[in-house]
Amino acid sequence: MNARRGDGATIMLGREELVLLPQKAVYWPAERMLIVADMHLEKATARREAGILLPPYDTHETLARLLDLVRTLRPETVLALGDSFHDAGSVERLDTHARERLAALAGLTRTIWLVGNHDPELPSTLPGTVVPSFARRTVTFRHVPSSAANVRELAGHLHPKARIRAGGHAMARPCFVVGGGRVILPAFGAYTGGLDVTMPPIRSLFPRGADLYVPGRDGLVRLSMRAG
């Protein structure tokens, strides 16, 4: 794998060149495709319905960041790797502003929505195409990573985070996990939790270790996760 500091990190997945972005997305130049995972739109309103009062602005922030990337990179396709919506009622709870942003997205690019465990069924009124999985060239895109050893895939679902030290303090930061023909994307959503990369659901996918790419103030910082 090759990497560089700056706006993004270029890696090779087989023969395919991918760019990991500090905005927690992946760009595939050859296909002009922007890939994001786990937006969890309308999570805050789901919490409010459960009696947990939170400001309902996570969807606005997430879609604004996505639109900014689309306007900057001008991809032909946006591929969302599942759990784009937090639950079955999320699309219906979208306010007018969020619906306008989704319409703006549809006007700028083709959108492909993979279903996830939080959004296994998406309404036909949603702009774009809904699919259970997606493949292009030699790369497969899934919501949940495959447990197979020999893969070439991009997946989400796990919300990986790495523990780093900065200014004498330890903190957990979203990260990409790259190794063995597999890329696990960090959650793109503004309101999402995370799982430490040393926990078995992530570590077991990378028995030979992995590279971690952590978004920071100056781009992506590359770390290593040892084999184990």
Secondary structure in CASP SS format (residue, H / E / C, confidence):
PFRMAT SS
TARGET T0000
AUTHOR 0000-0000-0000
METHOD secondary structure of the structure
MODEL  1
M C 1.00
N C 1.00
A C 1.00
R C 1.00
R C 1.00
G C 1.00
D C 1.00
G C 1.00
A E 1.00
T E 1.00
I E 1.00
M E 1.00
L E 1.00
G C 1.00
R C 1.00
E E 1.00
E E 1.00
L E 1.00
V E 1.00
L E 1.00
L E 1.00
P C 1.00
Q C 1.00
K C 1.00
A E 1.00
V E 1.00
Y E 1.00
W E 1.00
P H 1.00
A H 1.00
E H 1.00
R C 1.00
M E 1.00
L E 1.00
I E 1.00
V E 1.00
A C 1.00
D C 1.00
M C 1.00
H C 1.00
L E 1.00
E C 1.00
K H 1.00
A H 1.00
T H 1.00
A H 1.00
R H 1.00
R H 1.00
E H 1.00
A C 1.00
G C 1.00
I C 1.00
L C 1.00
L C 1.00
P C 1.00
P C 1.00
Y C 1.00
D H 1.00
T H 1.00
H H 1.00
E H 1.00
T H 1.00
L H 1.00
A H 1.00
R H 1.00
L H 1.00
L H 1.00
D H 1.00
L H 1.00
V H 1.00
R H 1.00
T H 1.00
L H 1.00
R C 1.00
P C 1.00
E C 1.00
T E 1.00
V E 1.00
L E 1.00
A E 1.00
L C 1.00
G C 1.00
D C 1.00
S C 1.00
F E 1.00
H C 1.00
D C 1.00
A C 1.00
G C 1.00
S H 1.00
V H 1.00
E H 1.00
R H 1.00
L C 1.00
D C 1.00
T H 1.00
H H 1.00
A H 1.00
R H 1.00
E H 1.00
R H 1.00
L H 1.00
A H 1.00
A H 1.00
L H 1.00
A H 1.00
G H 1.00
L H 1.00
T C 1.00
R E 1.00
T E 1.00
I E 1.00
W E 1.00
L E 1.00
V C 1.00
G C 1.00
N C 1.00
H C 1.00
D C 1.00
P C 1.00
E C 1.00
L C 1.00
P C 1.00
S C 1.00
T C 1.00
L C 1.00
P C 1.00
G C 1.00
T E 1.00
V E 1.00
V E 1.00
P C 1.00
S C 1.00
F E 1.00
A E 1.00
R E 1.00
R C 1.00
T C 1.00
V E 1.00
T E 1.00
F E 1.00
R E 1.00
H C 1.00
V C 1.00
P C 1.00
S C 1.00
S C 1.00
A C 1.00
A C 1.00
N C 1.00
V C 1.00
R C 1.00
E E 1.00
L E 1.00
A E 1.00
G C 1.00
H C 1.00
L C 1.00
H C 1.00
P E 1.00
K E 1.00
A E 1.00
R E 1.00
I E 1.00
R E 1.00
A E 1.00
G C 1.00
G C 1.00
H E 1.00
A E 1.00
M E 1.00
A E 1.00
R E 1.00
P E 1.00
C C 1.00
F E 1.00
V E 1.00
V E 1.00
G E 1.00
G C 1.00
G C 1.00
R E 1.00
V E 1.00
I E 1.00
L C 1.00
P C 1.00
A C 1.00
F C 1.00
G C 1.00
A C 1.00
Y C 1.00
T C 1.00
G C 1.00
G C 1.00
L E 1.00
D E 1.00
V C 1.00
T C 1.00
M C 1.00
P H 1.00
P H 1.00
I H 1.00
R H 1.00
S C 1.00
L C 1.00
F C 1.00
P C 1.00
R C 1.00
G C 1.00
A E 1.00
D E 1.00
L E 1.00
Y E 1.00
V E 1.00
P E 1.00
G E 1.00
R C 1.00
D C 1.00
G E 1.00
L E 1.00
V E 1.00
R E 1.00
L E 1.00
S E 1.00
M E 1.00
R C 1.00
A C 1.00
G C 1.00
END
